[in-house]
Amino acid sequence: MLPTPAKQFLMQTQYISHTIWKRIKHSGTFHVNGVPVNAAQTVIRGGDCITYDIVRESAITPENIPLSICYEDPYLLIANKPAGQLVHPTTKESMGTLGNAVLAHFAAHGEHHAYHPVHRLDRATSGLVLIAKVPQVQDKLTARKNGKKLFHREYLAIVSGGISPSTGTIDAPIARALPSIILRKVAAEGKSAITHYETQRAGKNHALLRLALETGRTHQIRVHLAHLGHPILGDSLYGGAMNEIKRQALHAYRLHFTHPMTNELIDIIAPIPSDMKQVLSSPDF
């Protein structure tokens, strides 16, 4: 490669923003071939080894609580979140979240990253959460190609009754169900929402579905299935029966995407949790 100013090199190859470049430039951590240099004045040449830290203050307190890691590399971490845990702290609940656990893990391994979840799960939904270690990786993963996100999520859900046809696509816009700030509904004035489903197992009273999202609207799977008349078991907000499981029987079981930095295909599966297994093994299923 031709000699290239550090700023130009990082913005073109690592997709960093102007804001992130400023943090790198003033961090005092920019090294080329192991030697500390002035980032603003440095020219990068072919074969150079570049390292730097992006140090940011975090409002999240690291907390040494259980963390199930399904995948990790220098750029990404994929965690299997248990049902009942928030992905991110709120003003009312600042501890015990996935964010607290992830930052404690980073600190224990001498890594100085902020918390960059690429997507969210509801508190009661279990399963895989993709977390970027640096903001430019988060930006690349949340980018879209032809209107679609570059990472793909699949879910397992246990619903009331059997869906007909057994495989299909739910294309129904979703809007807020005012005056509630939480509830959503299918409505013509809503935002486009598309969910693909496939029956994995049909029982006498329930069905296990595999679902894939094209869009990521709030409560999308829950709203779409309730709209079809097949609410998720345990989902009291949208009419799901509560006698067999005490939380919505929804599990984010698979993530697959092309790694934004290495171009490697990443395909991670999280086993179905014990409370959903118990429902599947019930004679009433």
C-alpha positions in Angstrom: 0.0 0.0 0.0 1.1 3.6 -0.5 2.0 5.6 2.6 -1.3 6.9 4.0 -2.0 9.4 6.9 -3.2 7.5 10.0 -6.5 9.3 10.0 -7.3 8.5 6.4 -6.2 4.9 6.8 -8.4 4.3 9.9 -11.4 6.0 8.4 -11.2 4.1 5.2 -10.3 0.6 6.5 -11.7 0.6 10.0 -14.7 2.8 9.3 -14.1 5.0 12.4 -15.9 8.3 12.7 -14.4 11.7 13.1 -15.5 11.6 16.8 -13.7 8.3 17.4 -10.6 9.6 15.5 -10.4 12.5 17.9 -10.5 10.1 20.9 -7.7 8.0 19.4 -5.6 11.1 18.5 -5.7 12.4 22.0 -5.6 9.1 23.9 -1.8 8.8 24.0 -2.2 5.0 23.2 -1.4 5.1 19.4 1.4 2.7 18.6 3.0 1.7 15.3 5.1 -1.4 15.4 5.1 -1.2 19.2 6.4 2.3 19.4 4.3 5.2 20.8 3.8 7.9 18.1 1.8 11.1 17.5 -1.3 9.8 15.7 -2.0 13.1 14.0 1.4 13.2 12.3 1.9 9.5 11.6 1.9 8.0 8.1 1.0 4.3 7.8 2.9 2.0 5.4 2.4 -1.5 4.2 3.3 -4.1 6.9 2.9 -1.7 9.8 1.3 -3.0 13.0 -1.1 -0.5 14.5 -2.5 -0.6 18.0 -4.6 1.9 20.0 -7.2 2.2 22.8 -10.4 4.1 22.7 -11.0 5.0 26.4 -14.4 6.2 27.3 -16.1 6.9 30.6 -18.9 4.5 31.2 -22.1 5.2 33.2 -22.4 1.4 33.7 -20.8 -0.1 36.8 -18.9 -3.4 36.3 -20.5 -6.1 38.4 -19.1 -9.6 38.9 -22.2 -11.6 38.1 -22.7 -14.7 36.0 -22.0 -14.2 32.3 -22.5 -17.0 29.7 -20.2 -16.2 26.7 -20.8 -18.1 23.5 -18.2 -16.4 21.3 -15.5 -13.8 21.8 -12.7 -12.2 19.8 -10.8 -8.9 19.9 -13.8 -7.1 18.2 -17.0 -8.9 19.4 -18.6 -10.8 22.2 -21.8 -12.9 22.0 -23.5 -13.6 25.3 -26.4 -15.9 26.1 -28.7 -13.7 28.3 -31.0 -15.5 30.8 -34.6 -14.6 31.0 -35.3 -12.0 33.6 -32.2 -9.9 32.9 -32.1 -6.5 31.3 -29.7 -6.0 28.4 -28.8 -2.4 29.6 -29.2 -0.5 32.9 -32.1 1.9 33.3 -32.6 4.9 35.6 -34.6 2.6 37.9 -32.4 -0.5 37.7 -28.7 0.1 37.4 -27.2 -3.2 38.5 -27.6 -6.9 37.6 -27.9 -6.3 33.9 -26.0 -7.8 31.0 -24.1 -4.6 30.6 -22.8 -4.7 34.2 -21.6 -8.3 33.7 -19.9 -7.6 30.3 -18.0 -4.6 31.7 -16.8 -6.7 34.6 -15.6 -9.4 32.2 -13.7 -6.8 30.2 -12.1 -5.3 33.3 -11.1 -8.8 34.6 -9.2 -9.4 31.3 -7.5 -5.9 31.2 -9.7 -4.7 28.3 -10.9 -1.1 28.3 -14.1 -1.2 26.2 -17.4 0.6 26.6 -20.6 -1.4 26.2 -21.9 -1.5 22.7 -24.9 -3.9 22.3 -25.7 -4.3 18.6 -29.4 -5.2 19.4 -31.7 -5.7 22.4 -33.8 -8.4 23.9 -36.8 -7.9 26.1 -36.1 -8.7 29.8 -38.2 -11.9 29.7 -36.7 -13.1 26.4 -33.6 -15.4 26.7 -30.9 -15.9 24.2 -28.1 -14.5 22.2 -27.0 -10.8 22.3 -24.3 -9.5 20.0 -22.0 -6.9 21.6 -19.3 -4.9 19.8 -16.2 -4.0 21.7 -15.6 -0.8 19.7 -18.1 1.6 18.2 -16.9 1.3 14.6 -17.7 -2.4 14.7 -21.1 -1.7 16.1 -21.7 0.8 13.3 -20.7 -1.7 10.6 -23.0 -4.4 12.1 -26.0 -2.1 12.3 -25.5 -0.8 8.8 -28.0 -2.0 6.1 -27.6 -3.5 2.6 -30.6 -3.2 0.3 -32.6 -2.2 3.4 -31.7 -5.3 5.4 -29.4 -5.6 8.4 -26.1 -7.5 7.9 -26.6 -9.8 10.9 -29.4 -12.4 11.1 -31.4 -13.5 14.2 -33.5 -16.5 14.6 -35.8 -17.3 17.5 -37.7 -20.3 19.0 -41.2 -19.7 20.4 -43.8 -21.9 22.0 -47.3 -20.7 21.0 -50.9 -21.6 21.7 -52.5 -23.8 19.1 -51.1 -24.9 15.7 -50.5 -22.3 13.0 -51.8 -23.0 9.5 -50.1 -22.9 7.1 -47.2 -24.4 9.1 -44.7 -22.2 7.3 -45.2 -18.6 6.2 -44.4 -14.9 6.5 -46.2 -12.3 8.6 -46.1 -9.0 6.9 -48.0 -6.6 9.1 -47.0 -3.0 10.2 -46.6 -2.3 13.9 -47.5 0.8 15.8 -47.8 2.0 19.4 -51.1 1.0 21.1 -51.8 4.4 22.6 -52.1 5.7 25.2 -49.7 2.9 26.4 -46.0 3.6 26.0 -45.3 -0.1 26.2 -47.9 -2.0 24.2 -47.7 -2.4 20.4 -50.3 -3.4 17.8 -50.7 -4.3 14.2 -52.0 -1.1 12.5 -52.0 0.3 8.9 -50.3 3.4 10.1 -47.4 1.5 11.7 -43.9 0.8 10.5 -43.2 -2.1 8.2 -42.6 -5.4 10.1 -41.8 -8.8 8.5 -41.4 -12.1 10.4 -40.8 -15.5 8.8 -41.9 -18.6 10.7 -41.6 -22.3 10.4 -43.3 -25.0 12.6 -40.6 -27.2 14.2 -42.9 -29.3 16.3 -46.7 -29.5 16.4 -48.4 -30.8 19.6 -52.0 -31.3 20.5 -52.3 -27.8 22.2 -49.2 -25.9 21.3 -46.5 -25.5 18.6 -42.8 -24.8 18.6 -41.9 -22.2 16.0 -38.6 -21.1 14.5 -38.8 -17.4 13.5 -36.5 -15.1 11.6 -36.7 -11.3 11.5 -36.4 -9.0 8.5 -37.1 -6.0 10.7 -36.6 -5.3 14.3 -39.7 -3.5 15.7 -40.3 -3.5 19.4 -42.2 -6.7 20.5 -42.4 -7.7 16.8 -42.6 -11.5 17.2 -44.9 -11.2 20.2 -47.3 -8.8 18.4 -47.3 -10.7 15.1 -48.1 -14.1 16.7 -50.8 -12.6 18.9 -52.2 -10.9 15.8 -52.5 -14.4 14.2 -54.4 -15.7 17.3 -51.4 -17.7 18.5 -49.9 -15.7 21.4 -46.6 -16.9 22.9 -47.1 -18.9 26.1 -46.3 -16.9 29.2 -46.7 -13.5 27.4 -49.3 -11.9 29.6 -49.0 -8.6 27.8 -50.3 -10.1 24.5 -52.7 -12.7 25.8 -50.4 -15.7 26.3 -51.5 -18.4 28.8 -49.6 -18.2 32.1 -50.2 -21.7 33.6 -47.2 -23.5 32.0 -44.4 -21.0 32.0 -44.0 -17.7 34.0 -42.3 -15.7 31.2 -42.8 -15.4 27.5 -41.6 -18.7 25.9 -39.3 -16.9 23.4 -35.6 -17.7 23.0 -33.1 -16.0 20.6 -31.3 -19.2 19.7 -29.2 -18.3 16.7 -27.1 -15.5 15.3 -25.3 -15.7 12.0 -23.4 -13.0 10.1 -20.2 -12.2 8.3 -17.6 -10.8 10.7 -17.1 -7.1 9.8 -13.4 -7.2 10.4 -12.3 -10.7 9.4 -15.0 -11.6 6.8 -15.3 -15.0 8.6 -18.8 -16.5 8.8 -20.0 -16.5 12.4 -22.9 -18.9 13.2 -23.7 -19.3 16.9 -26.5 -21.3 18.5 -27.7 -21.2 22.2 -29.5 -24.3 23.5 -33.1 -23.9 24.4 -33.4 -23.1 28.1 -34.7 -25.4 30.8 -38.1 -23.7 31.4 -39.0 -24.0 27.7 -37.7 -27.6 27.6 -40.1 -28.4 30.4 -43.1 -27.1 28.5 -42.0 -29.1 25.4 -41.8 -32.3 27.5 -45.1 -31.8 29.1 -47.9 -34.3 28.2 -50.1 -31.2 27.6 -47.9 -29.9 24.8 
